[in-house]
Amino acid sequence: MDKNFKVRVTVGLSMFIVAVVALYTFDSIPFKIIYTIFSIVAMIELFSFFKRKYNVKNILLAIIELLFIGGGISFVIQTDLVRFWYIILGVCGYDIFAYLFGKLFGGKVFGKARPFPHISKNKTWEGTILGLLMAIAMVFIMMSIRGTYAGEWMYLLCGPLALVGDLFESYMKRKFNVKDSNEILIKNKFFSKLEMLVGGSEGHGGFLDRLDSTAFATTILLIITFVVSL
């Protein structure tokens, strides 16, 4: 097991524990504040991309990403505890299990074939499929426990939306020629300490990388909620 994998697992579990404590102990308000702060730092990371490559297309990509982050903040601030748990289970479930199953079974069924070779070459068919199935299953199980389906069906989309959000950020980083969202910002002494919270010192991730899936999923859910309410 490589060091990068151990760091990802440790950081992921640590942040999950913090989320559980914040959500259940303080009725989710501190978590919403923390999410907003993380989102602001993610925006700063996004602006740092322009030090690498500046053109009209990249500006449009950055604006779209900013809209996702802003939509994510809006959704998280107004949502309730139960619905945010759907998001955590769907988004984090996909992210964790796709990475885990990709490491364990990647290449054993589909060989060297990759689902998104030109955007995210490290993703495997095995990890992607199993990650999506686990994300949908986790949300469905929680719905079954609560006995509610009709008004909450949209949260079954959290896993697939997380995948699309992750792919969009991967595409955007390729266009900006940036490997990780924190690779420029981490050189700042103040932010380098913050980046430790998300495993940035290991040469991967950053706040934007941690929020990309959530920001996209919550923004689409915000739009669906608005349309359904009309």
C-alpha positions in Angstrom: 0.0 0.0 0.0 1.6 3.3 -1.1 2.0 6.3 1.1 -0.4 8.4 -1.0 -3.2 5.9 -0.5 -2.6 5.8 3.3 -2.7 9.6 3.5 -5.9 9.8 1.5 -7.6 7.3 3.7 -6.4 8.9 6.9 -7.4 12.4 5.8 -10.8 11.2 4.5 -11.7 9.4 7.7 -10.5 12.4 9.8 -12.6 14.8 7.9 -15.6 12.4 8.0 -15.3 12.2 11.8 -15.1 16.0 12.1 -18.2 16.3 9.9 -20.2 13.8 12.1 -19.3 15.7 15.3 -20.2 19.1 13.7 -23.4 17.9 12.2 -24.8 16.1 15.3 -23.3 18.2 18.1 -24.1 21.7 16.8 -27.1 21.1 14.5 -24.9 21.5 11.4 -24.4 25.3 11.8 -20.6 25.0 12.4 -20.3 22.6 9.5 -21.9 25.1 7.2 -19.5 27.8 8.4 -16.5 25.4 7.8 -17.9 24.4 4.4 -18.1 28.1 3.4 -14.6 28.8 4.6 -13.3 25.8 2.7 -15.2 27.1 -0.4 -13.6 30.5 -0.1 -10.1 28.9 0.0 -11.1 26.8 -3.0 -11.9 29.9 -4.9 -8.5 31.3 -4.0 -6.9 28.1 -5.3 -9.0 28.5 -8.5 -7.7 32.1 -9.1 -4.2 30.8 -8.6 -4.6 28.8 -11.8 -4.4 32.0 -13.9 -0.7 32.2 -13.0 -0.2 29.3 -15.4 -2.5 29.9 -18.3 -4.7 32.8 -19.2 -7.2 32.8 -22.1 -10.9 33.3 -22.8 -11.8 29.6 -22.6 -10.1 29.2 -19.3 -11.8 32.2 -17.9 -15.2 30.7 -18.9 -14.2 27.4 -17.2 -13.2 29.3 -14.0 -16.5 31.2 -14.0 -18.5 27.9 -14.3 -16.5 26.4 -11.4 -17.1 29.6 -9.4 -20.9 29.2 -10.0 -20.7 25.6 -8.8 -18.9 26.6 -5.6 -21.4 29.4 -5.0 -24.3 27.1 -5.7 -22.8 24.6 -3.3 -22.6 27.2 -0.5 -26.2 28.3 -1.2 -27.5 24.7 -1.0 -25.5 23.7 2.1 -26.6 26.9 4.0 -30.4 26.3 3.4 -30.5 22.5 3.5 -31.4 20.4 6.6 -29.4 17.8 8.4 -31.0 14.7 6.8 -30.6 15.9 3.3 -27.0 16.9 3.8 -26.4 13.3 5.0 -27.6 12.1 1.7 -25.0 14.3 0.1 -22.2 13.1 2.3 -23.2 9.4 1.7 -23.6 9.9 -2.0 -20.6 12.2 -2.8 -18.1 10.9 -0.2 -19.3 7.3 -0.8 -18.5 7.5 -4.5 -15.2 9.2 -3.9 -14.0 6.8 -1.2 -15.2 3.6 -2.8 -14.2 4.5 -6.4 -10.7 5.1 -5.1 -10.6 2.0 -2.9 -12.1 -0.4 -5.5 -9.9 1.2 -8.2 -6.8 0.3 -6.1 -8.0 -3.2 -5.2 -9.6 -4.3 -8.5 -8.5 -1.8 -11.1 -7.6 -3.6 -14.4 -8.7 -7.0 -13.2 -11.9 -7.1 -15.2 -11.6 -4.5 -18.0 -7.8 -4.7 -18.3 -6.0 -1.6 -19.3 -9.1 0.1 -20.7 -10.0 3.4 -19.0 -13.4 5.1 -18.9 -12.0 8.7 -19.3 -8.5 8.4 -20.6 -8.3 11.9 -21.9 -9.6 13.6 -18.8 -8.7 11.4 -15.8 -6.4 8.6 -16.9 -6.1 7.1 -13.4 -9.8 6.2 -13.1 -10.6 2.6 -13.8 -13.8 1.0 -15.0 -13.9 -1.2 -11.9 -13.5 1.7 -9.4 -15.9 3.9 -11.2 -18.7 1.4 -11.6 -18.4 0.0 -8.0 -18.0 3.5 -6.6 -21.3 4.6 -8.2 -23.1 1.5 -7.1 -21.9 1.9 -3.5 -22.9 5.6 -3.5 -26.4 4.9 -4.8 -26.8 1.9 -2.4 -25.8 4.0 0.6 -28.3 6.7 -0.1 -31.0 4.2 -0.9 -30.4 2.4 2.4 -30.7 5.6 4.4 -34.0 6.4 2.5 -35.2 2.9 3.3 -34.5 3.4 7.0 -36.3 6.7 7.0 -39.1 5.3 4.8 -39.1 8.2 2.4 -38.6 8.1 -1.4 -41.0 10.3 -3.3 -39.7 13.7 -2.4 -36.0 12.6 -2.1 -35.4 10.6 -5.2 -33.0 13.2 -6.5 -30.4 12.4 -3.9 -29.8 9.0 -5.6 -28.0 11.2 -8.2 -25.4 12.3 -5.7 -22.9 9.6 -6.8 -23.2 10.2 -10.5 -23.1 14.0 -10.0 -20.0 13.6 -7.9 -18.3 11.8 -10.8 -19.3 14.5 -13.3 -18.0 17.2 -10.9 -14.7 15.4 -10.4 -14.3 15.0 -14.2 -15.1 18.7 -14.8 -12.4 19.8 -12.4 -9.9 17.3 -13.9 -10.7 18.7 -17.4 -10.3 22.2 -16.1 -6.9 21.5 -14.5 -5.7 20.0 -17.7 -6.7 23.1 -19.6 -4.8 25.3 -17.0 -1.9 22.8 -17.0 -2.1 22.4 -13.2 -1.6 19.0 -11.6 -3.2 19.7 -8.3 -5.3 22.6 -7.2 -3.0 23.3 -4.3 0.3 23.2 -6.1 0.7 27.0 -6.4 -1.2 28.1 -3.2 0.7 25.6 -1.0 3.9 27.7 -1.5 2.3 30.3 0.7 3.3 29.7 4.3 -0.1 30.4 5.7 -2.1 28.3 3.3 0.4 25.5 3.4 -0.7 24.8 7.0 -4.3 24.7 5.9 -3.5 22.4 3.0 -2.2 19.9 5.6 -5.9 19.4 6.5 -6.6 17.9 3.2 -3.4 16.0 2.6 -1.9 18.7 0.4 1.7 18.1 1.6 1.6 14.8 -0.2 1.5 16.5 -3.6 -2.2 15.9 -4.3 -5.5 17.4 -3.6 -6.3 20.8 -2.2 -9.6 22.3 -1.0 -10.9 22.6 -4.6 -10.2 18.9 -5.2 -12.1 18.1 -2.1 -15.1 20.3 -2.9 -15.4 19.8 -6.7 -17.8 16.8 -6.5 -19.8 18.3 -3.7 -20.0 21.7 -5.3 -21.3 20.3 -8.6 -23.7 17.8 -7.0 -25.3 20.4 -4.7 -25.6 23.0 -7.4 -27.5 20.6 -9.7 -29.6 19.5 -6.7 -30.4 23.2 -6.0 -31.5 23.6 -9.6 -33.7 20.4 -9.5 -35.2 21.6 -6.2 -36.1 24.9 -7.7 -37.6 23.4 -10.9 -39.6 20.8 -8.9 -41.0 23.6 -6.6 -42.4 25.6 -9.5 
